[in-house]
Amino acid sequence: MSLIELVIVIVILGILSTVLGLIIAGPIRGFFETGRRVALVEDASTALTQMVRDIRAALPNSVRTTQSGGITALELLETLDGARYRDGPGGGVTSSTDILTFNAPSSGFNILGHFENLTLPLTTTADYLVIYNTGQTGANAYDIQAGPPNVITPAGTTISISAGTDEDHVSINPAFQFQYPSPYDRVYLVSGPVSWFCDPAAGTLRRESGYAISATEPVSASAGNLATNQVSACSFTYTPGTAERAGLVTLSLTLTSHAESVTLLREVQVVNAP
């Protein structure tokens, strides 16, 4: 092979290599870009699914949102279970301690039937009983220091629930006077507040629980457990609705990595009939 032929072969191979490189580079780049987008979608979807699960377990009229210092926060009071309380005689009930009254402190009452999600017997000082939380002044579970009478039992109250053949029984120590009766005779057992903090500047979405109920919604950039990172934008909005129409929480979360961004939107209906 002459030198000229060798040079021609090298030139041709160089051209082929360049063309093949251009052909192959696109699909390879697309493969990695798709992989990054899929990972971002999975992370965002997992975080939003956790938020939706919390919102669906919220005490009626307890969802609230705020923004401060670039942080978007959503808070709610998490219910463990709910039932209907007995407010009058019937079903073989003979003791006044089995009937819930609202004109004096009550040490206990019966449930019409049974709690569905609790393992009984149960005794707790970390949870709360709530009746007729409307979220308005004078009937707001976040205003826990206002009572009694109030819609929520004070922190540290001993709540004991025992199973019965036909009706479960709730004991309260010390006795407590609830502010208003529920038109639906509903009582909720609440574990406490849960907050979600979105901080695009730090690129984080965090979940916090196990803190004290406060009239003021907390906002923190570092509190709680990390749910996801790479957050570049977020929005939490809440429309309370009415007694006839459910409230609506709208969640928007944007994650960004290597110039790839995905935005997921979720809407969650909140039944606020207390």
Helices and strands as residue ranges (DSSP letters): H 3-56, E 64-68, E 71-84, G 96-98, E 106-110, E 122-124, E 128-130, G 144-146, E 158-162, E 169-176, E 186-199, E 204-209, E 225-229, E 231-239, E 247-257, E 260-270
